[in-house]
Amino acid sequence: MDRFWKYKVDHAIFWVATVGFHMFTRTDLVAKAGVGHFVLETIVRNTLLAILIYVNLLLLIPRYAQKGEIARYTILLMCTLAMYVAFKNTHDVYLYGYVLDNEWQRSFFSNSYYNASIAIFYLAFSIALHLSKAWYFQREMIRQMEVEKLNSELAYLKAQINPHFVFNSINTIYFQIDRDNETARRSLSNFSEMLRYQLYECNGNEIPIEKEINYLKNYVALQQMRKDENYDISFIEGDGLRGFAISPLLLIPFVENAFKHVSHSPRKNEVRVRLEKEGNYFQLWVFNTKENKEVNGTHTGIGLKNAKRRLELLYRDRYELVIASTADTFEVKLALRINE
């Protein structure tokens, strides 16, 4: 079935049936007006019909109807329908009024009701097919999400270790570290917070943005301790980052990727992370310098691929991801439309 939709077989069947039925109902034109006018009528009518249908499916529905702008969608659809009727009426006047010498059909509005009813029928039929297709894809997406969720839970259970043993061990190590070694203590404390977040707080579908940001801060802090003064690392948190939730551990792959592939040259090496909220969009910007030998493609590992897949499954039409790679820089821009 996926291949059926992929290769637009549904469109091919629709148009073969539509054009075939129209040609069958207009076979009398061959005897009355000739083959040329029969072919011209077939081309004009079905071309206008195709324009009407695809303007609705590819432009009006995604741009207006799916965004809740029903009034604007209805007005524009009526305008498109009126244009179809006007052009079809013009051709009907020429064909039936003058070529076939039917004086009554020389009136521009003589076929308006018929042409409008035909257009409305095919619009309704194409919308029904479009909704059926959308329903199929949504059902498949939900099924795939359920399968991937089960696989993730299974992998998590296989990888899970006794958390009490881990935290007890961390506490033991923490108190064994000399009090003067504040850097080591702080590193272990950050690591403990990150581990606690992953084990105890990431089990739901969404997590408050404040907790996700705190997790990123701890990760960046640990990375800063590993790097020397030759690295310029910044973490900028904008205003208004509160009061909404996102999927847990959604942002960390982009930040991890930056530290994994940051350059190690004698010049200044940079990793910059910026989080901000504009309107109903949450935005993440991650930038890092990289080695010149890293060409496009080598910077995007399994972590980024998994992150893209999660975005497609969880946010589908509510995100925008832009990845830009040059010879010595790598940049990620992510925008999520959020529900506060």
C-alpha positions in Angstrom: 0.0 0.0 0.0 2.9 2.4 0.7 4.2 1.9 -2.8 0.6 2.6 -4.1 0.7 6.0 -2.5 4.4 6.6 -3.2 4.1 6.3 -7.0 0.8 8.3 -7.1 -1.1 5.3 -8.4 -4.3 6.8 -6.8 -3.9 9.9 -8.9 -3.4 7.9 -12.1 -6.5 5.8 -11.4 -8.5 8.9 -10.6 -7.6 10.7 -13.8 -7.9 7.7 -16.1 -11.4 7.1 -14.7 -12.4 10.9 -14.9 -11.0 11.5 -18.4 -12.4 8.2 -19.7 -15.9 8.8 -18.4 -15.9 12.4 -19.8 -14.8 11.2 -23.2 -17.5 8.5 -23.1 -20.2 11.1 -22.4 -18.9 13.4 -25.2 -18.5 10.9 -28.0 -21.4 12.6 -29.9 -19.0 15.6 -30.5 -17.0 13.5 -32.9 -20.0 13.3 -35.3 -21.3 16.8 -34.6 -18.1 18.9 -34.5 -15.2 16.6 -35.5 -12.4 14.9 -33.8 -10.4 18.1 -33.2 -13.2 19.8 -31.2 -13.8 16.5 -29.3 -10.1 16.4 -28.3 -10.1 20.1 -27.5 -13.1 19.8 -25.2 -11.5 16.9 -23.4 -8.2 18.8 -22.9 -9.9 22.1 -21.8 -12.4 20.5 -19.4 -9.9 18.2 -17.7 -7.1 20.7 -17.5 -9.3 23.2 -15.8 -10.6 20.5 -13.5 -7.0 19.4 -12.6 -6.1 23.1 -11.9 -9.1 23.4 -9.6 -8.4 20.2 -7.7 -4.7 20.6 -7.3 -4.9 24.3 -6.3 -7.2 23.1 -3.5 -5.2 20.1 -2.4 -1.7 21.5 -2.7 -2.2 25.1 -1.9 -5.5 26.0 -0.2 -5.9 23.0 2.2 -2.3 23.0 3.6 -1.9 26.8 3.7 -5.3 27.7 5.1 -7.7 24.8 6.0 -5.1 22.8 8.0 -4.1 26.0 9.9 -7.7 26.7 11.0 -8.2 29.7 8.6 -11.6 28.3 7.4 -13.1 31.6 6.4 -10.2 32.5 4.2 -10.0 29.0 2.8 -13.7 29.0 1.9 -13.5 32.4 0.1 -10.4 31.4 -1.9 -12.0 28.1 -2.8 -15.1 29.9 -4.0 -13.0 32.2 -6.1 -11.1 29.3 -7.7 -14.4 27.6 -8.4 -15.8 30.7 -10.0 -12.7 30.9 -12.2 -13.2 27.3 -13.3 -16.8 28.0 -14.2 -15.9 31.3 -16.0 -13.3 29.6 -18.2 -15.4 26.5 -18.9 -18.4 28.7 -19.8 -16.2 30.7 -22.2 -15.3 27.5 -24.0 -18.8 26.2 -24.0 -20.1 29.4 -25.6 -17.5 28.9 -28.4 -18.1 25.1 -28.8 -21.9 24.8 -28.4 -23.0 28.3 -29.3 -20.9 28.9 -32.4 -19.3 25.7 -33.6 -22.5 23.7 -33.1 -24.7 26.8 -33.8 -26.9 26.5 -30.7 -28.2 30.0 -30.2 -29.4 29.4 -26.6 -25.9 28.4 -25.5 -24.3 31.6 -26.8 -25.3 33.0 -23.5 -22.3 33.1 -21.2 -24.3 31.9 -18.2 -26.2 29.1 -19.9 -24.0 26.3 -18.6 -23.1 27.8 -15.2 -25.2 25.6 -13.1 -24.0 22.4 -14.8 -20.3 23.4 -14.8 -20.5 24.5 -11.1 -22.2 21.2 -10.1 -19.6 19.1 -11.9 -16.8 21.1 -10.3 -18.3 20.8 -6.8 -18.8 17.0 -7.3 -15.1 16.5 -8.3 -13.9 18.8 -5.5 -15.8 16.8 -2.9 -14.7 13.5 -4.4 -11.0 14.6 -4.5 -11.2 16.0 -0.9 -12.7 12.6 0.3 -9.8 10.8 -1.4 -7.3 13.2 0.2 -8.8 12.7 3.7 -8.8 8.9 3.2 -5.1 9.1 2.3 -4.3 11.3 5.2 -6.2 8.9 7.5 -4.2 6.0 6.2 -0.9 7.8 6.7 -1.9 8.9 10.2 -2.9 5.4 11.2 0.4 4.0 9.8 2.3 6.7 11.7 0.5 5.9 15.0 1.2 2.2 14.4 4.9 2.9 13.7 5.2 5.1 16.8 3.7 2.3 18.9 6.2 -0.2 17.5 9.1 2.2 18.0 8.0 3.0 21.5 7.8 -0.7 22.4 11.3 -1.2 20.9 12.6 1.8 22.9 11.1 0.5 26.1 12.6 -2.9 25.5 16.0 -1.5 24.8 15.7 0.7 27.9 14.8 -2.3 30.1 17.7 -4.3 28.7 20.1 -1.4 29.3 18.7 -0.4 32.7 20.8 -1.1 35.8 19.9 -0.8 39.4 19.6 3.0 39.9 19.9 2.7 43.7 23.2 1.0 43.3 24.4 3.7 40.9 23.4 6.6 43.1 24.8 5.0 46.2 28.1 4.4 44.3 28.2 8.0 43.1 27.6 9.3 46.7 30.4 7.1 48.0 32.8 8.4 45.3 31.7 12.0 45.9 32.6 11.8 49.7 35.8 10.1 48.9 37.0 13.0 46.8 39.1 15.5 48.7 37.0 18.6 49.6 39.6 20.8 48.0 39.0 19.2 44.6 35.8 21.2 43.9 36.0 20.6 40.2 35.8 16.8 40.5 33.0 17.1 43.0 31.0 19.5 40.8 31.6 17.2 37.8 30.3 14.2 39.7 27.3 16.2 41.0 26.4 17.3 37.5 26.7 13.7 36.2 24.4 12.5 39.1 21.8 15.1 38.2 21.9 14.0 34.5 21.6 10.4 35.4 18.7 11.0 37.8 16.9 13.0 35.1 17.2 10.2 32.5 16.2 7.4 34.9 13.3 9.0 36.8 12.0 12.0 34.9 12.0 11.0 31.2 9.4 8.3 31.4 6.5 10.5 30.2 5.6 11.7 26.8 6.6 15.3 27.7 8.8 17.1 30.2 8.7 20.7 31.4 11.1 22.8 29.4 12.9 24.0 32.5 14.0 20.5 33.4 15.2 19.8 29.8 17.2 23.0 29.8 18.7 22.1 33.2 19.8 18.8 31.8 21.5 20.6 28.8 23.2 22.9 31.2 24.7 20.0 33.2 25.9 18.4 30.0 27.5 21.6 28.8 29.1 22.2 32.2 30.6 18.7 32.1 32.0 19.3 28.6 33.5 22.7 29.7 35.4 20.9 32.4 36.9 18.6 29.8 38.1 21.4 27.5 41.0 23.7 27.9 41.2 27.5 27.4 41.5 26.9 23.6 37.7 26.3 23.5 35.1 29.0 23.5 31.9 27.4 24.9 28.7 29.4 25.5 25.2 28.5 26.6 22.7 31.3 26.2 19.2 31.0 27.6 16.6 33.5 26.5 13.6 34.9 28.4 10.2 33.2 28.6 11.5 29.7 28.6 8.9 28.3 30.9 5.3 27.2 31.0 5.4 24.6 28.2 6.7 21.1 27.7 8.5 19.2 25.0 9.4 15.5 24.4 12.2 14.5 26.8 15.8 14.2 25.6 14.8 15.7 22.2 17.5 18.5 22.2 20.5 16.7 23.6 21.5 14.9 20.3 22.2 18.2 18.6 24.3 19.5 21.5 26.2 16.2 21.8 26.9 16.3 18.1 28.5 19.7 18.4 30.9 18.6 21.1 31.6 15.3 19.4 32.7 17.0 16.2 34.1 20.3 17.4 37.5 21.1 15.9 40.8 20.6 17.9 43.0 23.1 16.0 45.4 25.5 17.7 43.1 28.4 16.9 40.0 29.1 18.9 37.5 26.3 18.7 33.8 27.2 19.3 30.7 25.6 20.6 27.7 27.8 21.0 24.2 26.9 22.2 21.3 29.3 22.3 17.7 28.7 23.4 14.9 31.2 23.0 11.1 31.5 22.6 9.5 33.7 20.0 5.7 33.7 20.0 4.5 30.1 20.1 7.8 28.8 18.7 10.7 27.4 20.8 14.0 27.7 19.0 17.3 25.9 19.5 20.5 27.1 17.8 23.7 25.1 18.0 27.0 26.1 16.3 30.4 24.6 16.3 33.7 24.8 14.4 34.9 21.6 12.9 37.9 20.2 11.0 38.3 21.1 7.4 38.6 17.4 6.5 35.0 16.8 7.6 33.0 17.1 4.4 29.2 17.3 4.3 27.6 14.2 5.7 30.3 13.0 8.0 29.0 15.2 10.8 25.6 13.7 10.9 25.7 10.4 12.8 23.1 8.0 14.2 22.2 10.5 16.9 21.1 13.2 14.5 19.3 10.6 12.4 17.3 9.4 15.4 16.6 13.0 16.4 15.2 13.7 13.0 13.1 10.6 13.1 11.7 11.5 16.5 10.8 15.0 15.3 8.9 13.6 12.3 7.0 11.2 14.5 6.2 13.5 17.4 6.0 16.9 15.8 5.4 16.2 12.1 3.9 19.5 10.8 5.0 21.5 13.9 8.7 21.8 13.5 11.4 23.2 11.1 14.9 21.8 11.1 17.7 23.5 9.2 21.2 22.0 9.1 24.0 24.0 7.5 27.5 22.7 7.0 30.6 24.5 5.6 34.2 23.5 5.3 34.9 24.5 8.9 31.6 25.2 10.7 28.4 23.2 11.5 25.1 24.8 12.4 21.7 23.5 13.5 18.5 25.6 13.8 15.4 23.9 15.2 12.0 25.6 15.7 9.2 23.8 17.4 5.6 25.1 17.5 4.6 24.6 21.1 1.3 24.4 23.0 1.5 26.4 26.2 
